Amino acid sequence: MDNELRKRFNPDGSLLRRQQLRMLELLEAIDVICRKHQIPYWLSSGTLIGAARHKGFIPWDDDLDIEMLRSDYLRLLKVLPQELPDNLALQTNETDPNYIFIYGKLRDKDSHLEETNSYDRIFHYTGIYIDIFPLEKIPYCLAWIGGHMQGRYTIS
């Protein structure tokens, strides 16, 4: 089934397949750096689902997401600029003043990717990327309150 889905949504040589393979190269680069500096991370969201369910990417998936604890994220932000090859860039609001997100991206400088919503048109780096999400540890009581307040509606 997975072979049929991949052939349907991203056959070898397709733009999406080439993008997925480039994102995999970006992940390999960040993995080497994280291992060298003992920075733990994990796959998340559709990337994790794809790895578990499809033994790779979800056939139609066009992004790659990793997560790590904020303390590890801050360490990574310090070492990445010195460790990255010249064709890759760390994108944060410190490395790109027009970047608007609270998480980082590892960008390929040798490609160009246009998001359908065009919010990235003002970014300095616009290449293929992987998202790097920091997670914050919070006390259990705050997590419990947040989980119980989210989505509660009443009808009068």
C-alpha positions as CSV (number, residue, x, y, z in Angstrom):
1,M,0.0,0.0,0.0
2,D,2.8,2.5,0.9
3,N,4.5,2.0,-2.4
4,E,1.3,2.7,-4.2
5,L,0.7,5.8,-2.2
6,R,4.2,7.1,-2.8
7,K,4.0,6.4,-6.5
8,R,0.7,8.3,-6.6
9,F,1.6,11.3,-4.5
10,N,5.4,11.7,-5.0
11,P,7.0,9.4,-7.6
12,D,10.7,9.3,-7.9
13,G,11.9,12.5,-9.5
14,S,8.8,14.5,-8.6
15,L,9.2,17.9,-7.0
16,L,7.7,16.7,-3.7
17,R,10.0,13.7,-3.6
18,R,13.1,15.8,-4.3
19,Q,12.0,18.1,-1.5
20,Q,11.5,15.2,0.9
21,L,14.9,13.8,0.1
22,R,16.5,17.3,0.6
23,M,14.7,17.6,4.0
24,L,16.1,14.2,4.9
25,E,19.7,15.5,4.1
26,L,19.0,18.5,6.4
27,L,17.8,16.1,9.2
28,E,21.0,14.1,8.7
29,A,23.1,17.2,9.1
30,I,21.3,18.3,12.3
31,D,21.5,14.8,13.6
32,V,25.3,14.7,13.3
33,I,25.5,18.0,15.2
34,C,23.1,17.0,17.9
35,R,24.9,13.7,18.5
36,K,28.3,15.5,18.6
37,H,27.0,17.9,21.3
38,Q,24.7,15.4,23.0
39,I,21.6,17.4,22.3
40,P,18.5,15.1,22.4
41,Y,15.7,15.7,19.9
42,W,12.8,13.7,18.4
43,L,10.7,13.6,15.3
44,S,7.2,15.1,15.8
45,S,3.8,15.6,14.2
46,G,3.4,14.2,10.7
47,T,7.1,13.4,10.5
48,L,6.8,11.0,13.4
49,I,3.6,9.5,11.9
50,G,5.3,9.1,8.6
51,A,8.3,7.3,10.2
52,A,6.1,4.9,12.2
53,R,3.3,4.3,9.6
54,H,5.1,4.6,6.3
55,K,8.7,3.9,7.3
56,G,9.6,7.3,5.9
57,F,7.5,10.4,4.9
58,I,3.8,10.4,4.7
59,P,3.6,10.3,0.9
60,W,2.0,13.7,0.5
61,D,3.9,15.4,3.4
62,D,5.9,18.5,2.5
63,D,7.6,19.3,5.8
64,L,9.7,17.8,8.5
65,D,9.4,18.6,12.2
66,I,11.7,17.9,15.2
67,E,11.2,18.9,18.8
68,M,13.5,19.3,21.8
69,L,13.3,20.7,25.3
70,R,13.9,24.5,25.4
71,S,17.2,24.1,27.3
72,D,18.5,21.8,24.5
73,Y,17.1,24.2,21.9
74,L,19.0,27.1,23.3
75,R,22.2,25.0,23.3
76,L,21.5,24.0,19.7
77,L,21.1,27.7,18.7
78,K,24.6,28.4,20.1
79,V,26.4,25.5,18.3
80,L,24.6,25.4,14.9
81,P,26.0,28.6,13.4
82,Q,29.6,27.3,13.9
83,E,28.8,23.7,12.9
84,L,26.7,24.1,9.8
85,P,28.1,23.7,6.3
86,D,28.0,26.9,4.1
87,N,24.9,25.8,2.2
88,L,22.7,25.6,5.3
89,A,21.5,28.4,7.6
90,L,19.8,28.6,11.0
91,Q,16.7,30.8,10.7
92,T,15.4,32.5,13.8
93,N,14.3,36.1,14.5
94,E,17.9,36.8,15.5
95,T,19.4,35.6,12.2
96,D,16.6,37.0,10.1
97,P,14.9,40.2,11.4
98,N,11.8,39.6,9.3
99,Y,11.3,36.0,10.6
100,I,8.1,36.0,12.7
101,F,8.0,32.6,14.4
102,I,9.0,31.6,17.9
103,Y,10.7,28.4,16.7
104,G,13.7,27.9,14.4
105,K,14.2,26.5,11.0
106,L,17.2,24.9,9.4
107,R,17.2,26.2,5.8
108,D,18.9,25.0,2.6
109,K,20.5,28.1,1.0
110,D,20.7,26.4,-2.4
111,S,16.9,26.1,-3.0
112,H,13.9,28.3,-3.0
113,L,10.5,27.4,-1.6
114,E,7.4,29.5,-2.0
115,E,4.8,29.0,0.7
116,T,1.2,29.2,-0.6
117,N,0.3,31.8,2.0
118,S,3.3,34.0,0.9
119,Y,4.1,35.0,4.5
120,D,7.7,34.0,3.9
121,R,8.2,36.5,1.0
122,I,9.9,38.9,3.5
123,F,12.3,36.3,5.0
124,H,16.0,36.4,4.3
125,Y,16.1,32.6,3.9
126,T,13.5,30.9,1.7
127,G,14.9,27.5,0.9
128,I,13.7,24.0,1.8
129,Y,13.6,23.7,5.6
130,I,13.0,21.6,8.7
131,D,11.2,23.1,11.7
132,I,12.9,23.0,15.1
133,F,10.3,23.3,17.9
134,P,11.4,24.1,21.5
135,L,9.2,22.6,24.2
136,E,8.9,24.1,27.6
137,K,8.6,22.1,30.8
138,I,5.8,23.4,32.9
139,P,4.4,22.3,36.3
140,Y,1.8,19.6,36.1
141,C,-0.8,21.8,37.7
142,L,-0.5,24.4,34.8
143,A,-0.6,21.6,32.2
144,W,-3.8,20.2,33.9
145,I,-5.4,23.6,34.1
146,G,-4.5,24.4,30.4
147,G,-5.9,21.0,29.3
148,H,-9.1,21.5,31.1
149,M,-9.7,25.0,30.0
150,Q,-9.0,24.4,26.4
151,G,-12.1,24.0,24.3
152,R,-14.7,24.4,27.0
153,Y,-17.8,26.1,25.7
154,T,-21.2,26.6,27.2
155,I,-24.4,27.4,25.4
156,S,-26.7,29.8,27.2
